[in-house]
Amino acid sequence: MTQVEVTVQAEVAELNPQDEQSSDGETVATEAQPADTASVLRTPSQKFRVRTVQPGSTLWAIAKESYGAGIEYFKVFEANKERIRDPDLIYPGQVFEIPD
């Protein structure tokens, strides 16, 4: 299996509450620096590995290799719901995120 480690960091900057008015009366948003980083919404980093499914792979085997227990297959399934219709049917070439 091909394995790549990826770190994701999402953040949303604070909007400037003092929008300007254009000459035709419409509100125009302006770019501003956040006043306080504590007031900026941040999601924690989520670290995960990426796996490409090989012929003969199962979610159970991927989970056993990644977490040490096949019963943890639901973590792989939950992280990849949009790619897996049926946990018993995965296909070679599919790329899954394996959360830590």
N, C-alpha and C positions, 0 to 999 in steps of 0.2 A: 504494500500500500504506500502511496505517496503521502508524505506528511509535511505540512508547513505550519509554523506557529505565527499567529496574528494577534495583535493587540488593537482593540477598538476603543476610542475615546470620543464621546459625543459631548458637545456643549452648545448652549444657546446663549447668545449675548443679550444683554439688557437693551431695550429700546429707549431712545431719548423721549422723555415725556413732554418735551417742549417742541412739538412739531411746528413747522413754519407754514404760513398761508401763501399760496401763489397769487399772482395778480388777478386770476379769474376766480379766486375764492376757494379753490380746492386745497385740501390739506396735503402737504408734502412732508414725507418722513425724512429726517436727517440722520446721518450716521454719528454716533457718539461713543465715547469710551465708557465702559461700565464704571459707576462711581465706587462700587464696593464689590469685590469678588465674592463675598458671602451672599450677595443678593442675586448672583448669576446662577441660573439653573444648570447643574452639571450632573451627568449620569456617571456612575463609577466605571472604570475601565473593565471591560469584560475580555478575558483572555481565552482564546480557544485555538485548537489545532484544526487543520483542514485535512480531510482524508478523501482520496479518490477510491471508489469501490472497485475491487478487482473481481474477476470471475470466482464464484464459490463463496464470496463474502456474505456474512449475515450480520444483522444488527447485534445479535448476541455475541458473535466473535469479535466485532469491533469494540463493543463495550468491555468484553473480557480483557482484550489487549490494552484498552485505554484506562480502565478503572480497576481491573483485577477481578471483576465479577460480572458475568454475563447478564445477571438480573438487572444491571444498571442500564440495559439497552434503552429503557424509556427516556433517559437523559438525551441520548442521541436522537431518538424519535421526536421528542418535544422540541429540540433545537432545530429540527429540519422538517417540521410538519408540512411546510409549503412544497417540499421536494418529495415527500414520502406519502403516497396514498394509503398503502397497506404495509405495515411493518414486516410482513412476511415476504414482501416483494420489493427487493431493491435490485438495481441493475448495474452492471459494470460500466464505469465511466461517470456515474453520479458522483458529485462532490458534496461531502457533508462537513458541517462544522461540528467539532467535538469539544464542547465546553469543558473547562477545567473544574 
